[in-house]
Amino acid sequence: MTDSQIPQKTPDPSDTTSQSEVQKKQSSTNGIPNEGSGWERATLEQLVFASLTEQRLARRWRTFVRLAWLAFFILLAWAVIGRTGASRDASTPHTAVVEIKGEIASGADASAELIVAALRGAFEDDGAQAVVLLINSPGGSPVQAGIINDEIKRLKTKHKKPVYAVVEESCASAAYYIAVAADKIFVDKASIVGSIGVLMDGFGFTGLMEKLGVERRLMTAGENKGFLDPFSPQTERQRAFAQTMLDQIHKQFIDAVKAGRGTRLKETPETFSGLFWSGQQAIEFGLADQLGNLDFVAREVVKAEEIIDYTRRENVAERLVKRFGASIGEGAVHALKSIPAVR
């Protein structure tokens, strides 16, 4: 049988599936991309471009973060290096100022550590004609104040330079403990001065706990170990012990005031009672000498109008460094604890 005699199968018009497959095969055979392959290619291109864009944005973000950290460390170094403030010319006559502001406490801007360091720098500068304590403080730790008071007297004797205290809004309690080490105290007529006393404050919740039916379970080794615990009752013996200690610290404060003010002090029964007075009253009672501000003292008393601030403050950068160091130290401790012990 010849080829012409082979019966040809007539395609069924209703068989759309077979016709579509034939057309796709013919299109692929002729090298013409069909509609399905074009859609897949477009999708792949979009995915590739999206991936490239994401990588580019990630690289930019990493670069930005690195630059930000670099800028942070540059600012940190600049802040640490420039902590001492403006440059000083030791040969130029000037009035040296050390600020005592805020609470007088360890770790604060008015701590003995920072104030004593500033005082030493001021006294050792040959150009400083006098040292002025610029005070605006409600008080604080008698220990910190006592350290500063003692150092002022030592530096005065060593360097033979006068010291003046200038009070702004307040100079109370531990702040006045420091001020009496100065040769003269200048105040504003409305300043708050005094509060020569000592306190130990706290709360007691024993009565409230009884009403609520709460039992305090405090275990100590030592009869008086927990006598300041606010949830435990306080005996008369413990109260007397605390009062004796407060009276002793109060006497130290009184002795410092009498030594600093001398015959200028007009003592009354209320002088050391813990009361405070206005600047004008303080002058009348001999707790201060005269009215005056920093500019007045520099111009009229010291005779050196140029004012240079020697105050040392713990800035934000130093606090960050300390916290960072503490974090590293804590991590090291945890790491050491995780090391198995050799037995």
MIDREN-638981 format. One record per residue (C-alpha): residue in three letters; y, z, x. Coordinates in steps of 0.5 Angstrom, whole numbers, padded with zeros to 4 digits, always signed. Layout:
// MIDREN-638981
ALAYZX/...
//
This chain:
// MIDREN-638981
MET+0000+0000+0000/THR+0007-0002+0003/ASP+0013+0002+0003/SER+0016-0002-0003/GLN+0010+0000-0007/ILE+0011+0008-0006/PRO+0013+0011-0012/GLN+0020+0014-0011/LYS+0021+0020-0014/THR+0027+0020-0019/PRO+0032+0026-0018/ASP+0032+0031-0024/PRO+0040+0031-0027/SER+0038+0038-0029/ASP+0036+0040-0022/THR+0043+0043-0020/THR+0040+0047-0014/SER+0036+0042-0011/GLN+0042+0037-0011/SER+0047+0043-0008/GLU+0042+0044-0002/VAL+0041+0036-0001/GLN+0049+0036-0001/LYS+0049+0042+0004/LYS+0044+0039+0009/GLN+0048+0032+0009/SER+0054+0036+0011/SER+0051+0040+0016/THR+0048+0033+0019/ASN+0054+0029+0019/GLY+0058+0035+0023/ILE+0063+0037+0017/PRO+0063+0044+0016/ASN+0062+0046+0009/GLU+0066+0051+0005/GLY+0061+0057+0006/SER+0061+0057+0014/GLY+0069+0056+0013/TRP+0070+0063+0010/GLU+0065+0067+0015/ARG+0069+0064+0020/ALA+0076+0066+0017/THR+0073+0073+0016/LEU+0071+0074+0023/GLU+0077+0072+0026/GLN+0081+0077+0022/LEU+0076+0082+0024/VAL+0077+0080+0031/PHE+0085+0080+0030/ALA+0085+0087+0027/SER+0080+0090+0033/LEU+0085+0087+0038/THR+0091+0090+0034/GLU+0088+0097+0034/GLN+0087+0097+0041/ARG+0094+0095+0043/LEU+0096+0100+0038/ALA+0092+0105+0041/ARG+0094+0103+0048/ARG+0101+0104+0046/TRP+0100+0111+0043/ARG+0097+0113+0050/THR+0102+0111+0054/PHE+0107+0114+0049/VAL+0103+0121+0050/ARG+0103+0121+0057/LEU+0111+0119+0058/ALA+0112+0125+0053/TRP+0108+0130+0057/LEU+0111+0127+0063/ALA+0118+0129+0060/PHE+0116+0135+0058/PHE+0114+0138+0065/ILE+0120+0135+0068/LEU+0124+0139+0063/LEU+0120+0145+0065/ALA+0121+0144+0072/TRP+0128+0143+0071/ALA+0129+0149+0067/VAL+0125+0154+0072/ILE+0129+0151+0078/GLY+0136+0152+0074/ARG+0134+0159+0071/THR+0140+0162+0075/GLY+0145+0159+0072/ALA+0151+0156+0075/SER+0152+0156+0083/ARG+0156+0161+0086/ASP+0160+0161+0092/ALA+0160+0168+0096/SER+0166+0167+0099/THR+0170+0166+0093/PRO+0173+0173+0090/HIS+0171+0174+0083/THR+0168+0179+0078/ALA+0161+0179+0077/VAL+0158+0180+0070/VAL+0151+0182+0068/GLU+0150+0182+0060/ILE+0146+0188+0057/LYS+0144+0185+0050/GLY+0139+0186+0045/GLU+0134+0191+0045/ILE+0133+0195+0052/ALA+0125+0194+0053/SER+0120+0192+0057/GLY+0119+0184+0057/ALA+0126+0183+0053/ASP+0132+0180+0056/ALA+0135+0187+0057/SER+0129+0189+0061/ALA+0130+0193+0067/GLU+0126+0188+0071/LEU+0131+0183+0069/ILE+0137+0187+0069/VAL+0136+0190+0076/ALA+0135+0183+0079/ALA+0141+0181+0076/LEU+0145+0187+0079/ARG+0142+0186+0086/GLY+0144+0179+0086/ALA+0151+0181+0084/PHE+0152+0187+0089/GLU+0150+0183+0095/ASP+0154+0177+0093/ASP+0160+0178+0098/GLY+0165+0175+0093/ALA+0164+0180+0088/GLN+0170+0184+0088/ALA+0167+0189+0082/VAL+0161+0189+0077/VAL+0162+0189+0070/LEU+0156+0191+0065/LEU+0158+0187+0059/ILE+0154+0191+0053/ASN+0152+0190+0046/SER+0146+0193+0045/PRO+0143+0199+0040/GLY+0139+0202+0045/GLY+0131+0202+0046/SER+0127+0205+0052/PRO+0129+0211+0055/VAL+0125+0209+0061/GLN+0128+0202+0062/ALA+0135+0205+0061/GLY+0133+0211+0066/ILE+0131+0206+0071/ILE+0137+0201+0071/ASN+0142+0208+0071/ASP+0138+0210+0077/GLU+0139+0203+0081/ILE+0146+0202+0079/LYS+0148+0209+0082/ARG+0144+0207+0088/LEU+0147+0200+0089/LYS+0154+0203+0088/THR+0153+0208+0094/LYS+0150+0202+0098/HIS+0155+0197+0097/LYS+0161+0201+0096/LYS+0163+0196+0090/PRO+0166+0199+0083/VAL+0162+0198+0077/TYR+0165+0198+0070/ALA+0162+0198+0063/VAL+0165+0193+0057/VAL+0163+0195+0050/GLU+0163+0189+0045/GLU+0160+0191+0038/SER+0155+0197+0040/CYS+0153+0201+0046/ALA+0148+0206+0043/SER+0143+0211+0045/ALA+0139+0208+0051/ALA+0145+0203+0052/TYR+0150+0208+0053/TYR+0145+0212+0058/ILE+0146+0205+0062/ALA+0154+0205+0061/VAL+0155+0212+0064/ALA+0153+0210+0071/ALA+0159+0206+0071/ASP+0166+0208+0074/LYS+0170+0207+0067/ILE+0167+0205+0060/PHE+0172+0200+0056/VAL+0171+0199+0049/ASP+0174+0196+0043/LYS+0177+0200+0038/ALA+0172+0198+0033/SER+0166+0199+0038/ILE+0160+0203+0036/VAL+0159+0208+0042/GLY+0154+0214+0043/SER+0148+0216+0039/ILE+0146+0221+0045/GLY+0139+0223+0042/VAL+0131+0221+0042/LEU+0127+0220+0037/MET+0119+0218+0035/ASP+0118+0215+0029/GLY+0112+0214+0025/PHE+0109+0215+0018/GLY+0104+0219+0015/PHE+0099+0217+0009/THR+0095+0223+0008/GLY+0097+0225+0001/LEU+0097+0217-0001/MET+0090+0217+0001/GLU+0087+0223-0002/LYS+0090+0220-0009/LEU+0087+0214-0008/GLY+0080+0217-0006/VAL+0080+0214+0001/GLU+0077+0218+0007/ARG+0079+0217+0014/ARG+0074+0217+0019/LEU+0077+0218+0026/MET+0072+0220+0032/THR+0076+0222+0038/ALA+0074+0225+0045/GLY+0079+0231+0046/GLU+0082+0235+0041/ASN+0089+0232+0040/LYS+0087+0225+0042/GLY+0089+0222+0035/PHE+0095+0227+0033/LEU+0099+0221+0032/ASP+0095+0217+0028/PRO+0098+0216+0021/PHE+0092+0217+0017/SER+0091+0224+0020/PRO+0094+0230+0018/GLN+0099+0233+0024/THR+0098+0241+0025/GLU+0104+0245+0027/ARG+0101+0246+0034/GLN+0101+0238+0035/ARG+0108+0238+0032/ALA+0111+0243+0037/PHE+0108+0239+0043/ALA+0111+0233+0041/GLN+0118+0236+0040/THR+0118+0239+0047/MET+0117+0233+0050/LEU+0123+0230+0046/ASP+0127+0235+0048/GLN+0125+0234+0055/ILE+0127+0227+0055/HIS+0134+0229+0051/LYS+0136+0233+0056/GLN+0135+0228+0062/PHE+0139+0224+0057/ILE+0144+0229+0057/ASP+0144+0231+0064/ALA+0146+0223+0066/VAL+0152+0223+0061/LYS+0155+0229+0064/ALA+0154+0227+0071/GLY+0157+0220+0069/ARG+0163+0222+0065/GLY+0164+0229+0069/THR+0171+0232+0067/ARG+0173+0227+0062/LEU+0167+0229+0057/LYS+0170+0233+0052/GLU+0164+0236+0049/THR+0163+0239+0042/PRO+0157+0241+0038/GLU+0156+0234+0036/THR+0157+0231+0042/PHE+0149+0231+0044/SER+0147+0231+0036/GLY+0145+0224+0036/LEU+0152+0222+0032/PHE+0155+0215+0034/TRP+0163+0214+0034/SER+0168+0208+0034/GLY+0171+0206+0040/GLN+0177+0209+0039/GLN+0174+0216+0037/ALA+0169+0215+0043/ILE+0176+0215+0048/GLU+0178+0221+0044/PHE+0172+0225+0046/GLY+0171+0222+0053/LEU+0165+0218+0052/ALA+0169+0212+0054/ASP+0176+0211+0058/GLN+0180+0206+0055/LEU+0181+0199+0050/GLY+0179+0193+0054/ASN+0175+0187+0054/LEU+0172+0183+0059/ASP+0178+0178+0061/PHE+0182+0184+0061/VAL+0178+0188+0066/ALA+0177+0182+0070/ARG+0185+0180+0070/GLU+0188+0187+0070/VAL+0183+0192+0073/VAL+0179+0188+0078/LYS+0184+0183+0080/ALA+0179+0177+0080/GLU+0180+0173+0074/GLU+0174+0168+0076/ILE+0168+0171+0072/ILE+0161+0169+0074/ASP+0155+0171+0070/TYR+0149+0174+0074/THR+0145+0175+0068/ARG+0138+0173+0069/ARG+0134+0171+0062/GLU+0127+0169+0061/ASN+0128+0162+0058/VAL+0123+0158+0054/ALA+0120+0155+0060/GLU+0118+0161+0063/ARG+0115+0164+0057/LEU+0111+0157+0056/VAL+0109+0158+0063/LYS+0106+0165+0062/ARG+0103+0163+0056/PHE+0099+0158+0059/GLY+0097+0162+0065/ALA+0095+0167+0060/SER+0091+0162+0057/ILE+0088+0160+0063/GLY+0086+0167+0065/GLU+0083+0168+0058/GLY+0079+0162+0059/ALA+0077+0164+0066/VAL+0074+0171+0064/HIS+0070+0167+0058/ALA+0067+0163+0063/LEU+0065+0168+0068/LYS+0062+0172+0062/SER+0058+0166+0060/ILE+0055+0166+0067/PRO+0048+0169+0067/ALA+0047+0176+0071/VAL+0043+0176+0077/ARG+0038+0182+0076/
//
